[in-house]
């Protein structure tokens, strides 16, 4: 058995607006509200990267439980929002 536990999945086809809200809102300009503090950690993964990785796990018969979050270098909410801007 292979269990993949992804964090926030983002990218094409994400109709939840959980992530896409930020680029759209930031583009409008002005002050924005964000959860927590700028120093709070964030984790997310692109749907395309997640799918590619899961297929490789299956092809290589890799079994186990995996957390699937990124980015590789930890980032916080402030860095995420300023990066989007």
JOUR-V459798 format. One record per backbone hydrogen bond with DSSP energy under -1.0 kcal/mol. CO is the residue of the C=O (numbers start at 0). NH is the residue of the N-H. If there is no record, write none. Layout:
BEGIN
CO_NH / CO_NH
END
This chain:
BEGIN
0_63 / 2_65 / 4_67 / 7_44 / 9_46 / 10_13 / 12_14 / 18_21 / 19_23 / 20_24 / 21_25 / 22_26 / 25_28 / 36_39 / 37_77 / 39_76 / 43_69 / 44_9 / 45_49 / 46_50 / 47_51 / 48_52 / 49_53 / 50_54 / 51_55 / 52_56 / 53_57 / 54_58 / 55_59 / 56_61 / 57_60 / 63_2 / 65_4 / 67_6 / 69_43 / 74_41 / 75_79 / 76_80 / 77_81 / 78_82 / 79_83 / 80_84
END
